[in-house]
């Protein structure tokens, strides 16, 4: 849970006069979730954050979603997705999967994105490769390989790559945060949590920009709108509160291990509306003398399991064609597990060098245009070694 932070200049008391050196009042903006009843931040703008001079509907060109029918386990290769040479992380992201709770996409960005705001829910960016800046109304975050970046609902931001950035992107219809079981009643990380406040990074200073008639692309529940603001929205001289964008690197996640194989919830990192995100990191594996370190066969009766392989060697999937940049989708209704021979081969292993990001959704994931473009059609038959009808 983001803890209280103060950045830049703020007055001693909330909702009191706070003036610029020229004598004009700074404009307060309260950003809060659940109305006025939960976490919030109070920002102080040089100009009115309400001053728009135009609003234009923008076509949403993501294309339709298709159900996973016939129901199959599937493999997708993000490394096969094509992007224009001047792609950005907002307008050129491609939709892989989605349902009513979350949209999951991918982008290979080389140029700065437009200013953007998702008013339908929080976003979670995972940096699979490259470095850059996520510039926000709260300030900037320097990000790189392995960083998760949580961007709160209605936070205006843009992504500025330093060269090429590969981004795995979750767009929630609601809020994303640490699992509640990791937190005290007051929001502090507890001792059993695999990460804590020391691992979180937030903006440390204001990001002030000048400009007039500045465009901001806004995603909302009805589609996309392009606002034109009278003044640049990055005009905040200071803010404080518990609601702000923050980053956390997957290498700072401390894996929980045991004498026998531990279930996926020990890897949980975030929760969102009807989905969870888990981090599988390099770790010592089970130390019972008769343990089998790779996962057992399992049926996710209430969820679809989507695994994104980002580094190392994933022992359970050897021989399936999966590699770095792959996504495997194992849907509810299908029993899945390690590849043939993987259980026997894992006996005696002491360490797994693998890094993966898993998303479990509690409603089926439909397939987007990028999934269709990147699918390996032979994956479903890799457990049997036989094609359909053979």
Buried (B, 14 or more C-beta within 10 A) or exposed (E): BBBEBEBBBBBEEEEEEBEEEEEEEBBBBEBBBEEEEEBBBBBBBBBEBEEEEEEEEEEEEBEEBEEBEEEBBBBBBBEEBEBEEEBBBBBBBBBBBBBEBBBBBBBBBBBBBBBBBBEBBBBBBBBBBBBBBBBBBBBBBEBBBBBBBBBBBBBBBBBBBEEBBBBBBBBBBBBBBBBEEBBEEEBEBEEEBBBBEEBBBBBEEBBEBEEEEBEBBBBEEEEBBBBBBBBBBBBBBBBBBBBBBBBBBBBBBEBBBEEBBBEBEEBBBBBBBBBBBBBBBEBEBBEEEEBBBBBEEEEBEEBBBBBBBBBBEBBBBBBBBBEBBBBBBBBBEBEBBBBBEBBEBBEEBEEBEBBBBBBBBBBBBBBBBBBEBBBBEEBBBBBEEEEEEE
